């Protein structure tokens, strides 16, 4: 504060910066609150999807365990070694409060006449069919869960960054600007008062000199 030049121009600049800082603080607080609202919605959706995926995987693993019990390891490995389907993942981005969150989608490319079961039904158990079907059903939910969790991570990072900016404005920049404005205003007031005192002194001296001049003129006359 001691390095600030207490002038009217600097005071006006400080007031302009303070006005901008206060406005920015409000906008950032609104952004932080909206981010928090959307983050909580994503958290609830993540919780729902996680339970759904865990149930689907438990069903698939249970069927897989039964299939492993009734089929030999070599036969099971041979049945699953070659897949007739290929998954292509596509990633797009959606802007949420200046945060680019991913949007995952997938397409299935398969050979003509193929299905999700890359094996002959005559040599495998029905439990393996159940496991494959359960995995297919849960795959889209797993992809959506990955999307939701990445969105949560990105939103949490943006919330933390916005919170720091809000705190920096609220507890550092705005109080500092207010203190500088108060300091400059006091200095300008002191200078104005000093100037008034000097002018009054000069006026008194001028009047006193004029009065003595009149007295001397009267005496000489």
Secondary structure, 3 states (H helix, E strand, C coil): CCCCCCCHHHHHHHHHHHHHHHHHHHHHHHHHHHHHHHHHHHHHHHHHHHHHHHHHHHHHHHHHHHHHHHCCHHHHHHHHCCCCEEEEEEEEEEEECCEEEEEEEEEEEECCCCCCCCCCHHHCCHHHHHHHHHHHHHHHHHHHHHHHHHHHHHHHHHHHHHHHHHHHHHHHHHHHHHHHHHHHHHHHHHHHHHHHHHHHHHHHHHHHHHHHHHHHHHHHC
